[in-house]
């Protein structure tokens, strides 16, 4: 099992974590252990095989980095490639009805770094977007665009 997370794995992890069912459980009474089991299972269903501890540690690291960028950026929007995804998961939910776009990458190339350009013969990954909104009762809803 690889220890370094690939870009597509991180995007899938954040997509699963932003899922309305997971969000409800985290804000509800479900134990963290149960929620991380479910996140790990959903990643396995998507072909990403990580241990629950790896999932937990990666989410904590992403959350920490997201909050550091928010604190340091002031009024400017950070340019970190996972910022919008993290904002959909950990962004402020107390300001009306924010909408965040969650990108979910589907690609045949599993080892490509985001900086590597594609050749003319390679197929570029398809990107799907999902609108994640929070209604008046604090529940998040996702719809694929």
C-alpha positions, 0 to 999 in steps of 0.5 A: 500500500502506497503512503503518498496520496495521488491527486485523484485520490485526494480529490475522491477523498474530499468528494466522499467527505463532502457527501451529504450523508457523511456530513449528516453523520459527522454533525449528528450522533454517529461515532467518528470511527463509524464515519471513517469506516464508511469513508474508507469503504466508499473509497474502496468502491471507487478503487482507492485502497487506503486504511482507515488510519490513512484516511483519518490522517489525510483528512486531518492534514488537509483540514489543517492546511485549509484553515492555515491558508484561510487565516493567512490569506486575508481577503485574497482567495488562496490558489491551492488546488484543493481549496475549493474542495476543502471549502465545500467540506470545512467552509463556513456554514453560518453565512446564509446559503453558500455554494461550493463546487466540488470537483470529482476527477475520473481518469485512466492515469492514476499516477499523473501529477497535476503539473505534468502536461498531457501529450496530444495522444493522451486522453485528459481526465474528465472533470465532473462538478457537483453543486454543494449547497446548505439549506436553512436547516444546515443540511448540505445537498449535492447535485451533479452539474 
